[in-house]
Amino acid sequence: MTRREGTGPGDDTDRRLRREVWLMGRPDAARAPSDSLTVVVCYPQSYELGMSNLGFQTAFRSFAEQPGVHCERAFLPPARESAPGLLVTGSAGDRPSDRAGQRADAPAAVSLETGTPLRDFDVVAFSVSYELDFFGLARMLEAGGVPLRARERGEDDPLVLMGGVCSLLNPEPVADFLDAAAIGDARALAPAVSTSLLAGRAMDRRERLSALTRVPGIYVPSFYEPTHDGDGTLSGFRALDGAPLPVRANWGGRGAPAVTAVISSGSHFADAFLVEMSSGCARRCRYCAAGHVYHPVVFHDLEEMERSVDAPLEHTRRVGLVSAALADHPSAVELLTRLAERGVEVTVSSIHADRVDRRLASALVKAGVRTVSLALETVTERLRSAIGKPVTDDVLSSAVSALASEGIEGLKLYFMLGLPGEMDEDVEAIPPLARGLFETFASGRRRVRTSVGLSSFVPKPRTPFQWLPMAGVAELRSKLSFVRRGLSRYSRIDVSAGGPREARREGVLARGGRELSNAIALCVEEGLPWGAALRTAAVDPKTVLDRLRDEGEVFPWDVVDVGLSKERLLASLRKARKEWDL
């Protein structure tokens, strides 16, 4: 491909670039050889969110460090003009509403470093962590001058690749937009993809895609045809031209901790250096994919993690520890202690209550942690056991007491509504339990911060609950309203909640098949509301979300094998249904 020159970064972008600290070699377009493979790694949301995402940072580093590759970054451009219900970006809360896409007056999608349009790169690689960002992916392609559908691209168009969590869970809803999907770890896949494409410079587009089907962990949708029964039910996939079926994930590269490549003061976690403590989770909660997809769990070496912060500490004192279960790491307290001794201010994700004691709480405080989040999900011991999170009320109370006694200033509790087997008493118990825990946490202290986060359960692929239906909007709204009212009497508790309609949209995108590409395209290209786009694309959201699936049903994501046995998931589901009447 002949690459055209970009216009260069604008004033705002130039200021943003000057405030970055690079912990790797900075790409220089002027010095890149003319035969370089040009790659732009895209995050389909704002710069602030993308630069706070360790998966995106890892993908960028993985491509940028390959010999013969010139790599830049791109993010979803903000809308110049927004009408009610349209997608607007720029903060952590920005998500598609009823009109999921926007065309009019949207700025072009160009690379951050040189202002080059996406269409002028050899590879446009997306890192996607959240299903609702499928809209951002489609919008970036359109705004970058890349034909949205893979079948419409010609020899001079870039190859479009998607990686990240959504590739592992279910790439099919955007399969029509993708030339390839990366299934596995970017640190293994980026070198393999780069090598294949560099070797295939003289090949035509179809030959290059065919070569990619032979790269372990690369799924090329155009080499797979979904098959259906007479009633339209998905019955399987047909592989073409010798492509492997299923496509097996490539998990090479998980041994070392992923770390930030570029520190940015403009990211959501301003000036923070992120380091991965573990990959995966040993818990295997039935609603969560992390413990099932990323398995077995890998706990990174204490000495290696500490060494990884040596160079960054010349530029920042903020370190974010990334883990699905931070306190499960056998060296968590020691790492926090060592970082505190070096004057580091640490940020952490949510913590499992059954791992919290005074020793951990003290280490958190010494490392500068002021607020701790506990993901409780539900309040009754019966339902906690049913979802695979068997924590007693006594353990919760003990954890909160430990946090309070060591001086943690803020406490946030997360609850999920609409879980399988949930009864009225489970919902009714949330306000009094939250109040009781917050009273324990305050324990006579006046300056404490307490909050509750509420979300709706979505039955995600590759979990034991993938066979179960999702609660409807009316039911979820009723439960959210009840909990909000119950907590409104306590003035010291801040409540935040995700919308049920958005959760249902997420569910359709998480569980649907290739037919959803048409619905997403209608939103982005025609500006149709989501409901109208689904109807036009002949997608029934109730069929996707509201029915109990047969144990032998073929799922859209079965075309990809992440190394997870369906029988193992079914055994967990059967146990839950038998013991807790789900």
Backbone torsions as a table, in degrees:
resi	resn	phi	psi	omega
1	MET	NA	140.2	174.2
2	THR	-90.3	120.3	-175.0
3	ARG	-93.2	126.4	177.1
4	ARG	-83.0	153.7	-178.4
5	GLU	-76.4	143.7	176.3
6	GLY	-80.0	171.9	-179.3
7	THR	-85.3	-7.1	-176.3
8	GLY	86.3	158.1	-178.9
9	PRO	-69.1	148.7	175.5
10	GLY	-79.7	-178.3	-176.2
11	ASP	-61.0	-46.3	-179.1
12	ASP	-63.0	-43.6	179.5
13	THR	-65.4	-38.9	179.5
14	ASP	-62.0	-40.8	177.4
15	ARG	-64.7	-40.8	179.1
16	ARG	-62.5	-42.8	-179.8
17	LEU	-65.1	-36.6	-179.8
18	ARG	-67.0	-21.7	-178.4
19	ARG	-93.1	7.0	178.1
20	GLU	-94.3	151.1	173.6
21	VAL	-118.5	119.6	-177.6
22	TRP	-92.7	128.1	178.2
23	LEU	-102.9	14.7	177.5
24	MET	-146.2	175.0	178.0
25	GLY	-63.8	131.9	178.8
26	ARG	-79.5	128.3	179.7
27	PRO	-65.3	139.6	-179.0
28	ASP	-123.9	103.9	-176.5
29	ALA	-62.1	-33.2	-176.9
30	ALA	-67.6	-28.9	-177.0
31	ARG	-99.8	-5.2	-179.0
32	ALA	-67.2	132.0	177.5
33	PRO	-57.2	148.9	-176.0
34	SER	-64.7	-21.8	179.9
35	ASP	-97.9	16.8	177.7
36	SER	-64.7	148.3	168.1
37	LEU	-79.2	117.6	-176.9
38	THR	-95.4	125.7	-176.8
39	VAL	-127.0	134.9	170.0
40	VAL	-116.2	121.8	178.6
41	VAL	-93.7	122.0	-170.7
42	CYS	-111.7	142.9	170.1
43	TYR	-117.3	121.4	-171.5
44	PRO	-82.3	40.0	172.0
45	GLN	-147.6	-167.6	-173.4
46	SER	-70.2	162.5	174.4
47	TYR	-56.1	-42.9	-176.4
48	GLU	-59.3	-42.0	179.8
49	LEU	-77.6	-41.4	-177.2
50	GLY	-62.5	-42.5	-178.6
51	MET	-74.2	-8.0	174.2
52	SER	-97.5	1.4	-175.9
53	ASN	-101.4	116.5	-175.4
54	LEU	-68.9	-30.2	176.1
55	GLY	-62.8	-44.5	177.4
56	PHE	-63.2	-45.6	-179.9
57	GLN	-60.4	-39.6	-179.4
58	THR	-67.6	-41.9	178.3
59	ALA	-62.3	-42.8	179.5
60	PHE	-62.3	-48.7	179.2
61	ARG	-60.4	-41.1	-175.1
62	SER	-63.1	-38.7	176.7
63	PHE	-77.8	-42.6	-173.5
64	ALA	-64.0	-26.7	-177.1
65	GLU	-89.1	2.2	-179.8
66	GLN	-81.5	134.8	176.2
67	PRO	-60.4	136.9	177.9
68	GLY	81.8	6.0	-178.5
69	VAL	-115.8	132.2	169.7
70	HIS	-108.6	123.8	-171.4
71	CYS	-124.9	138.4	175.0
72	GLU	-130.9	178.1	-178.7
73	ARG	-120.1	155.1	173.5
74	ALA	-148.7	152.0	-178.6
75	PHE	-134.6	161.6	-179.8
76	LEU	-62.2	121.3	-178.4
77	PRO	-72.1	142.8	177.4
78	PRO	-67.5	151.6	178.9
79	ALA	-76.8	135.6	176.5
80	ARG	-70.1	-40.7	178.6
81	GLU	-131.5	137.3	179.7
82	SER	-127.9	137.1	174.4
83	ALA	-103.3	162.1	-179.5
84	PRO	-53.5	132.3	176.3
85	GLY	88.0	-2.9	-179.0
86	LEU	-92.4	163.0	-178.3
87	LEU	-75.4	125.6	174.9
88	VAL	-126.6	138.3	-177.9
89	THR	-116.0	164.4	174.1
90	GLY	138.7	-7.8	176.9
91	SER	-144.8	169.7	-175.6
92	ALA	-63.8	-21.7	-177.0
93	GLY	-92.2	0.1	-176.1
94	ASP	-71.3	120.9	177.3
95	ARG	-147.5	158.4	178.2
96	PRO	-63.1	141.0	173.5
97	SER	-107.8	-147.4	-172.3
98	ASP	-62.4	-33.3	171.4
99	ARG	-99.7	109.2	-165.5
100	ALA	-88.1	-3.9	-179.2
101	GLY	-143.2	169.4	179.3
102	GLN	-146.5	135.2	177.3
103	ARG	-111.8	-48.6	-167.7
104	ALA	-59.7	130.1	172.2
105	ASP	60.6	18.8	177.8
106	ALA	-78.4	138.6	178.9
107	PRO	-69.7	163.1	-179.5
108	ALA	-70.6	150.1	173.5
109	ALA	-89.6	113.2	-177.6
110	VAL	-131.4	163.2	-180.0
111	SER	-72.0	151.1	-178.1
112	LEU	-69.5	-41.6	-172.0
113	GLU	-72.3	-41.9	-173.3
114	THR	-126.3	-0.8	-178.5
115	GLY	69.6	24.9	-179.1
116	THR	-82.8	131.0	177.2
117	PRO	-60.4	150.1	-178.9
118	LEU	-57.4	-34.4	-175.4
119	ARG	-62.0	-19.2	-174.0
120	ASP	-94.9	7.9	174.3
121	PHE	-97.4	159.5	174.4
122	ASP	-74.3	-37.9	-177.6
123	VAL	-132.5	131.6	171.7
124	VAL	-111.3	108.0	-173.0
125	ALA	-111.3	121.6	-179.4
126	PHE	-101.2	140.8	168.7
127	SER	-109.5	115.4	-172.9
128	VAL	-124.1	120.4	-176.4
129	SER	-107.3	-12.5	-169.1
130	TYR	-143.0	130.1	-172.2
131	GLU	-59.5	-34.3	-179.8
132	LEU	-65.8	-15.9	176.5
133	ASP	-79.2	0.3	170.8
134	PHE	-58.8	-34.0	177.7
135	PHE	-64.9	-41.9	178.4
136	GLY	-64.2	-37.0	176.5
137	LEU	-59.8	-49.1	-178.7
138	ALA	-64.5	-40.0	-179.0
139	ARG	-66.8	-37.6	178.4
140	MET	-65.5	-39.6	177.2
141	LEU	-60.7	-46.9	-179.5
142	GLU	-62.6	-46.1	-178.5
143	ALA	-71.2	-18.0	178.9
144	GLY	-94.7	4.8	177.5
145	GLY	78.1	18.6	179.3
146	VAL	-100.7	126.0	176.7
147	PRO	-51.7	133.2	-172.2
148	LEU	-65.4	-42.6	-177.0
149	ARG	-92.2	134.9	-176.0
150	ALA	-58.8	-35.7	-176.6
151	ARG	-68.0	-16.7	-178.4
152	GLU	-92.3	-2.7	-177.3
153	ARG	-85.8	143.9	179.9
154	GLY	-107.4	-169.7	-175.5
155	GLU	-62.3	-29.1	-177.1
156	ASP	-92.2	-0.1	179.0
157	ASP	-89.4	152.8	179.7
158	PRO	-70.9	161.0	168.7
159	LEU	-84.5	135.1	-178.3
160	VAL	-105.5	124.0	-175.5
161	LEU	-122.6	141.5	173.5
162	MET	-124.4	134.8	172.2
163	GLY	-131.0	-172.8	-179.5
164	GLY	101.9	-176.6	-175.6
165	VAL	-57.4	-40.8	-176.1
166	CYS	-66.7	-28.3	174.4
167	SER	-66.0	-37.7	-179.3
168	LEU	-72.3	-39.6	-176.1
169	LEU	-76.6	-52.3	-177.3
170	ASN	-170.7	97.3	179.4
171	PRO	-81.4	-8.0	-170.6
172	GLU	-61.9	-36.0	-179.2
173	PRO	-58.5	-23.8	177.4
174	VAL	-117.0	19.0	-176.8
175	ALA	-58.7	-36.0	-179.2
176	ASP	-68.1	-18.0	179.9
177	PHE	-91.6	-14.3	-169.4
178	LEU	-102.6	137.5	165.7
179	ASP	-80.9	-30.9	-180.0
180	ALA	-159.2	155.2	174.0
181	ALA	-126.5	136.9	-179.3
182	ALA	-93.8	118.4	-176.4
183	ILE	-109.8	101.0	-178.8
184	GLY	137.7	-147.4	-174.7
185	ASP	-98.3	130.4	-177.2
186	ALA	-59.5	-29.2	-176.9
187	ARG	-69.5	-20.9	173.8
188	ALA	-96.0	-34.4	-172.5
189	LEU	-80.9	-39.3	-178.4
190	ALA	-60.1	-44.7	176.8
191	PRO	-62.1	-40.7	-178.0
192	ALA	-67.3	-42.4	178.4
193	VAL	-64.5	-44.7	-179.3
194	SER	-60.6	-44.6	179.8
195	THR	-61.7	-43.3	-179.6
196	SER	-63.5	-44.8	-176.5
197	LEU	-72.8	-35.6	176.2
198	LEU	-65.5	-38.3	178.8
199	ALA	-71.4	-22.0	-176.5
200	GLY	-101.3	24.1	-178.2
201	ARG	-55.6	-35.9	-175.8
202	ALA	-86.0	-5.2	-177.5
203	MET	-82.2	158.3	171.3
204	ASP	-80.9	175.9	-172.9
205	ARG	-59.2	-47.2	-178.0
206	ARG	-63.3	-37.3	179.2
207	GLU	-67.6	-39.0	178.1
208	ARG	-64.8	-40.3	177.9
209	LEU	-66.6	-39.5	177.5
210	SER	-61.3	-40.4	177.8
211	ALA	-64.0	-35.3	179.1
212	LEU	-66.8	-28.2	178.1
213	THR	-64.5	-18.3	179.5
214	ARG	-93.2	0.5	175.6
215	VAL	-86.8	120.5	-179.5
216	PRO	-55.5	126.2	178.7
217	GLY	93.2	2.4	179.7
218	ILE	-107.1	123.3	178.5
219	TYR	-105.3	121.6	179.6
220	VAL	-110.8	99.1	-171.6
221	PRO	-54.4	-32.7	-176.6
222	SER	-68.6	-10.7	177.3
223	PHE	-98.3	13.5	-179.2
224	TYR	-138.5	129.7	179.2
225	GLU	-113.4	122.0	174.1
226	PRO	-65.8	141.2	175.6
227	THR	-114.0	151.4	-174.4
228	HIS	-135.1	151.2	171.8
229	ASP	-74.3	176.3	-178.2
230	GLY	-60.6	-28.8	-179.8
231	ASP	-89.2	7.7	177.9
232	GLY	90.7	-1.5	-179.9
233	THR	-71.9	137.0	178.6
234	LEU	-61.7	127.5	-178.7
235	SER	-111.5	-14.1	179.8
236	GLY	158.4	-162.8	179.3
237	PHE	-134.2	147.6	175.2
238	ARG	-112.8	121.2	178.3
239	ALA	-85.9	139.8	-177.6
240	LEU	-108.4	148.7	171.1
241	ASP	53.6	37.7	174.4
242	GLY	78.5	11.9	178.2
243	ALA	-65.9	145.6	-177.9
244	PRO	-71.3	145.6	178.0
245	LEU	-142.3	120.6	-4.4
246	PRO	-75.8	171.7	174.7
247	VAL	-84.8	121.0	-175.9
248	ARG	-92.5	138.1	-178.2
249	ALA	-63.9	148.9	176.0
250	ASN	-107.5	106.9	-175.0
251	TRP	-99.8	13.4	174.6
252	GLY	-61.6	146.2	177.5
253	GLY	101.2	-6.6	-177.2
254	ARG	-77.6	-7.8	-172.7
255	GLY	-69.4	-33.4	-177.3
256	ALA	-100.9	150.0	179.0
257	PRO	-69.0	135.5	171.8
258	ALA	-72.7	142.1	-178.0
259	VAL	-139.5	162.1	178.1
260	THR	-60.7	138.0	174.8
261	ALA	-94.7	-35.9	-177.4
262	VAL	-134.8	120.2	175.8
263	ILE	-85.1	133.6	-177.1
264	SER	-132.5	131.3	174.7
265	SER	-75.0	-12.5	-179.7
266	GLY	-96.9	7.2	179.5
267	SER	-84.3	169.2	179.9
268	HIS	-61.0	-36.8	173.2
269	PHE	-102.2	79.6	-169.1
270	ALA	-55.5	128.3	174.7
271	ASP	62.8	18.0	-178.3
272	ALA	-92.0	139.7	171.0
273	PHE	-97.0	123.2	-177.0
274	LEU	-98.7	136.6	176.5
275	VAL	-134.8	133.3	-178.7
276	GLU	-80.4	122.9	177.6
277	MET	-84.5	-35.4	-179.0
278	SER	-152.9	156.4	175.3
279	SER	-114.6	117.8	-177.2
280	GLY	92.6	-173.4	-177.2
281	CYS	-150.5	136.2	-178.9
282	ALA	-82.6	-5.3	-171.7
283	ARG	-73.3	-42.3	-177.7
284	ARG	57.5	44.0	172.8
285	CYS	-58.9	142.0	-169.1
286	ARG	-69.8	-17.9	-178.1
287	TYR	-96.2	-9.7	-167.7
288	CYS	-112.7	132.0	-178.1
289	ALA	-79.0	-23.3	-172.3
290	ALA	-58.4	-40.4	-177.8
291	GLY	-77.7	-11.1	-178.1
292	HIS	-105.2	-40.0	-177.1
293	VAL	-77.3	-50.4	-178.3
294	TYR	-90.4	83.3	-174.5
295	HIS	-140.9	140.2	2.3
296	PRO	-75.9	160.6	178.9
297	VAL	-64.4	141.5	177.3
298	VAL	-116.7	116.2	174.2
299	PHE	-93.7	121.4	-176.0
300	HIS	-76.5	152.6	-174.5
301	ASP	-66.3	136.0	-178.3
302	LEU	-58.3	-49.3	-177.4
303	GLU	-63.5	-38.8	-179.9
304	GLU	-66.6	-40.4	178.2
305	MET	-64.3	-43.0	-179.4
306	GLU	-65.9	-41.0	178.4
307	ARG	-61.7	-32.3	-176.3
308	SER	-64.2	-20.9	-178.7
309	VAL	-92.5	-4.6	-175.7
310	ASP	-56.2	-57.4	-178.5
311	ALA	-66.0	-44.5	179.4
312	PRO	-59.1	-30.0	-177.9
313	LEU	-67.8	-9.8	171.9
314	GLU	-74.2	-14.8	-173.9
315	HIS	-122.0	-22.0	-176.6
316	THR	-151.6	155.4	174.4
317	ARG	-110.3	10.0	-178.7
318	ARG	-105.7	127.4	178.2
319	VAL	-129.8	128.4	175.9
320	GLY	-103.0	125.5	179.2
321	LEU	-95.3	119.8	-173.5
322	VAL	-106.0	122.9	-179.5
323	SER	-166.7	145.5	174.5
324	ALA	-72.6	-21.1	-179.9
325	ALA	-151.8	76.6	-172.7
326	LEU	-54.9	-48.2	-173.3
327	ALA	-72.4	-10.3	176.4
328	ASP	-76.7	-18.1	-179.5
329	HIS	-65.8	128.5	-176.7
330	PRO	-62.3	-18.5	-179.3
331	SER	-111.5	20.4	-175.5
332	ALA	-59.8	-49.4	-177.7
333	VAL	-64.9	-41.5	-179.5
334	GLU	-64.7	-41.1	178.8
335	LEU	-63.8	-45.5	178.1
336	LEU	-59.1	-42.8	-178.8
337	THR	-63.5	-45.3	-179.5
338	ARG	-64.3	-41.8	179.8
339	LEU	-64.9	-40.7	178.3
340	ALA	-61.4	-40.7	179.3
341	GLU	-64.1	-22.4	178.6
342	ARG	-95.0	8.1	177.0
343	GLY	77.2	25.1	-177.5
344	VAL	-88.8	138.9	171.5
345	GLU	-96.7	118.4	-172.2
346	VAL	-102.0	142.3	168.3
347	THR	-116.8	145.2	-177.2
348	VAL	-134.0	159.1	173.9
349	SER	-86.8	-169.3	-177.6
350	SER	-65.4	155.6	-174.2
351	ILE	-123.5	143.5	176.1
352	HIS	-75.9	129.0	-173.3
353	ALA	-60.4	-33.0	-175.5
354	ASP	-74.0	-2.9	176.3
355	ARG	-103.5	-3.5	-175.2
356	VAL	-86.8	123.2	170.4
357	ASP	-137.8	-178.6	-175.6
358	ARG	-66.4	-31.1	179.4
359	ARG	-64.8	-46.7	178.0
360	LEU	-66.0	-44.4	-179.0
361	ALA	-60.3	-40.8	178.8
362	SER	-63.7	-42.4	179.4
363	ALA	-63.9	-38.6	177.7
364	LEU	-62.7	-45.7	-178.9
365	VAL	-63.1	-44.6	-179.5
366	LYS	-63.6	-28.1	178.6
367	ALA	-87.0	7.9	174.2
368	GLY	90.1	7.2	178.1
369	VAL	-75.8	126.5	-178.3
370	ARG	-108.1	-27.9	-178.9
371	THR	-127.1	137.3	178.6
372	VAL	-120.4	137.2	177.0
373	SER	-107.9	132.3	176.2
374	LEU	-114.9	120.8	179.1
375	ALA	-89.9	94.1	-177.4
376	LEU	-85.6	-31.8	180.0
377	GLU	71.1	-50.8	178.9
378	THR	-148.3	171.8	-168.2
379	VAL	-112.6	-20.5	-179.1
380	THR	-93.7	143.1	-178.1
381	GLU	-63.5	-30.8	178.2
382	ARG	-61.2	-49.5	-176.7
383	LEU	-74.4	-32.4	175.3
384	ARG	-59.6	-43.2	178.4
385	SER	-64.8	-38.3	-177.8
386	ALA	-64.4	-35.1	-178.2
387	ILE	-90.0	1.8	177.4
388	GLY	87.2	24.5	-179.7
389	LYS	-130.6	65.9	-171.8
390	PRO	-76.7	87.5	179.0
391	VAL	-118.5	132.3	-178.9
392	THR	-85.8	161.0	177.0
393	ASP	-61.1	-35.4	179.3
394	ASP	-63.4	-39.5	178.3
395	VAL	-65.2	-40.9	178.3
396	LEU	-61.4	-47.5	-179.2
397	SER	-61.7	-41.1	179.3
398	SER	-64.3	-40.5	179.8
399	ALA	-63.7	-45.6	-179.2
400	VAL	-65.3	-39.0	177.6
401	SER	-62.2	-41.4	179.7
402	ALA	-63.6	-42.8	179.0
403	LEU	-62.4	-42.4	-179.5
404	ALA	-66.9	-43.9	-175.0
405	SER	-65.8	-26.8	-178.9
406	GLU	-93.6	-2.1	171.6
407	GLY	100.4	13.7	172.4
408	ILE	-62.1	133.4	-171.9
409	GLU	-95.7	-23.3	-177.2
410	GLY	-132.5	144.4	179.5
411	LEU	-135.1	128.1	175.4
412	LYS	-121.7	133.1	178.8
413	LEU	-112.7	133.5	178.4
414	TYR	-107.6	133.2	176.0
415	PHE	-129.0	147.9	179.1
416	MET	-117.0	132.4	-179.4
417	LEU	-109.0	151.2	179.9
418	GLY	86.4	17.0	180.0
419	LEU	-66.8	150.5	176.2
420	PRO	-57.4	134.2	179.8
421	GLY	82.4	2.1	-178.8
422	GLU	-68.6	133.4	178.1
423	MET	-115.9	170.2	-178.6
424	ASP	-56.8	-38.9	-177.0
425	GLU	-66.6	-26.7	176.7
426	ASP	-66.2	-41.0	179.1
427	VAL	-72.8	-42.7	-177.9
428	GLU	-63.7	-23.9	-176.8
429	ALA	-82.9	-9.6	-176.4
430	ILE	-65.6	-53.0	-178.1
431	PRO	-58.4	-47.9	179.9
432	PRO	-65.4	-36.4	178.3
433	LEU	-65.6	-45.1	179.3
434	ALA	-60.3	-43.8	180.0
435	ARG	-61.8	-45.1	-179.3
436	GLY	-61.7	-42.5	179.1
437	LEU	-67.3	-38.0	179.6
438	PHE	-69.2	-35.2	176.2
439	GLU	-65.3	-39.7	175.4
440	THR	-62.8	-41.6	-178.6
441	PHE	-65.9	-42.2	-179.3
442	ALA	-65.9	-45.3	176.7
443	SER	35.3	52.9	176.7
444	GLY	87.2	-7.4	179.4
445	ARG	-82.8	140.8	-176.4
446	ARG	-92.1	-34.1	-174.4
447	ARG	-102.6	77.7	174.6
448	VAL	-127.7	152.7	179.3
449	ARG	-114.1	127.9	-179.7
450	THR	-130.8	139.1	-179.6
451	SER	-151.9	159.6	179.1
452	VAL	-127.5	132.8	173.6
453	GLY	-111.6	129.0	-178.0
454	LEU	-116.2	136.6	176.9
455	SER	-139.4	168.0	179.7
456	SER	-104.8	136.7	178.9
457	PHE	-66.2	130.8	173.7
458	VAL	-118.8	121.6	179.4
459	PRO	-72.3	99.8	-172.7
460	LYS	-84.5	151.5	173.0
461	PRO	-58.0	153.0	174.5
462	ARG	65.9	30.6	172.0
463	THR	-129.2	159.7	176.0
464	PRO	-59.0	-22.6	-178.3
465	PHE	-90.1	8.0	-178.1
466	GLN	-67.0	-17.2	178.2
467	TRP	-86.3	-7.6	-171.1
468	LEU	-97.2	154.5	178.6
469	PRO	-77.9	167.7	177.3
470	MET	-106.3	146.1	177.4
471	ALA	-64.5	150.5	-179.8
472	GLY	-79.7	168.5	-177.4
473	VAL	-60.3	-46.0	-176.9
474	ALA	-61.1	-44.4	179.6
475	GLU	-62.9	-45.2	-178.7
476	LEU	-66.1	-40.7	178.3
477	ARG	-61.9	-42.6	179.8
478	SER	-60.4	-43.9	-178.7
479	LYS	-69.0	-41.7	178.0
480	LEU	-62.5	-42.5	179.8
481	SER	-63.5	-41.0	179.7
482	PHE	-61.5	-46.9	-178.7
483	VAL	-66.2	-41.8	178.1
484	ARG	-58.9	-46.0	179.7
485	ARG	-62.9	-41.7	-179.1
486	GLY	-64.2	-32.0	-179.6
487	LEU	-89.3	-16.7	-176.8
488	SER	-65.7	-19.7	179.5
489	ARG	-74.3	-12.0	-178.0
490	TYR	-108.3	100.2	-169.8
491	SER	-64.8	-20.3	-175.8
492	ARG	-88.7	1.1	-178.4
493	ILE	-107.3	118.5	173.7
494	ASP	-87.5	137.7	-177.3
495	VAL	-121.2	131.5	172.9
496	SER	-126.6	147.6	-176.8
497	ALA	-149.6	140.9	172.0
498	GLY	-81.9	151.1	-177.3
499	GLY	-79.3	140.7	178.3
500	PRO	-61.9	-36.1	-179.9
501	ARG	-64.8	-40.1	177.8
502	GLU	-66.9	-38.1	178.7
503	ALA	-64.2	-39.9	177.7
504	ARG	-65.8	-38.5	177.1
505	ARG	-63.2	-42.9	176.0
506	GLU	-59.0	-40.5	179.9
507	GLY	-63.3	-42.6	178.0
508	VAL	-61.7	-45.2	-179.1
509	LEU	-68.1	-31.1	-180.0
510	ALA	-74.1	-33.3	-169.0
511	ARG	-110.1	-8.6	-174.6
512	GLY	-80.9	177.5	-178.9
513	GLY	-109.8	-160.9	-173.8
514	ARG	-63.8	-23.4	179.7
515	GLU	-62.0	-20.2	-179.9
516	LEU	-70.6	-20.3	176.8
517	SER	-57.0	-39.6	179.7
518	ASN	-64.8	-40.4	-179.5
519	ALA	-65.9	-43.2	178.8
520	ILE	-62.9	-42.5	179.5
521	ALA	-61.9	-39.5	179.1
522	LEU	-63.8	-37.2	176.7
523	CYS	-64.6	-45.3	-173.7
524	VAL	-78.7	-44.0	-175.3
525	GLU	-82.4	-38.0	-175.0
526	GLU	-105.8	-10.8	-178.7
527	GLY	73.3	20.7	-179.6
528	LEU	-69.8	144.8	169.9
529	PRO	-61.3	156.3	-175.6
530	TRP	-58.1	-45.9	-179.4
531	GLY	-60.5	-43.8	179.3
532	ALA	-67.0	-36.7	178.5
533	ALA	-64.8	-40.7	177.8
534	LEU	-62.8	-43.7	179.9
535	ARG	-64.0	-43.6	-179.8
536	THR	-64.1	-35.8	179.7
537	ALA	-85.0	3.7	178.7
538	ALA	59.9	40.9	176.2
539	VAL	-108.5	122.8	178.3
540	ASP	-97.9	108.9	-177.5
541	PRO	-62.6	-26.6	178.7
542	LYS	-68.0	-36.7	177.5
543	THR	-65.6	-34.8	-179.3
544	VAL	-73.9	-37.0	-168.0
545	LEU	-113.4	-28.4	-162.9
546	ASP	-100.8	8.0	-177.0
547	ARG	-120.8	150.1	172.9
548	LEU	-75.9	124.9	-176.2
549	ARG	-83.1	145.3	172.1
550	ASP	-66.6	148.3	-178.2
551	GLU	-61.6	-29.9	-179.0
552	GLY	-93.5	6.7	-176.7
553	GLU	-63.6	141.8	175.6
554	VAL	-85.9	129.0	179.2
555	PHE	-100.4	153.8	177.5
556	PRO	-57.1	-33.7	-176.9
557	TRP	-80.5	-0.3	178.5
558	ASP	-68.6	-13.5	176.9
559	VAL	-65.5	-18.2	-179.5
560	VAL	-116.2	136.9	179.4
561	ASP	-115.7	113.6	-179.6
562	VAL	-95.4	10.8	179.9
563	GLY	87.5	23.8	-175.5
564	LEU	-117.3	122.0	-178.4
565	SER	-76.4	128.7	174.8
566	LYS	-61.2	-36.5	-178.3
567	GLU	-62.9	-35.7	178.4
568	ARG	-66.9	-41.1	176.6
569	LEU	-64.2	-42.0	179.2
570	LEU	-63.9	-38.1	178.6
571	ALA	-61.7	-40.2	177.7
572	SER	-66.3	-41.7	178.1
573	LEU	-63.7	-45.2	-179.3
574	ARG	-60.5	-40.3	178.8
575	LYS	-62.7	-44.7	-179.9
576	ALA	-63.5	-41.8	-178.2
577	ARG	-69.6	-35.2	-179.5
578	LYS	-72.7	-45.0	-173.4
579	GLU	-83.4	-28.4	-175.0
580	TRP	-124.6	11.2	172.3
581	ASP	55.4	51.7	178.8
582	LEU	-78.0	NA	NA
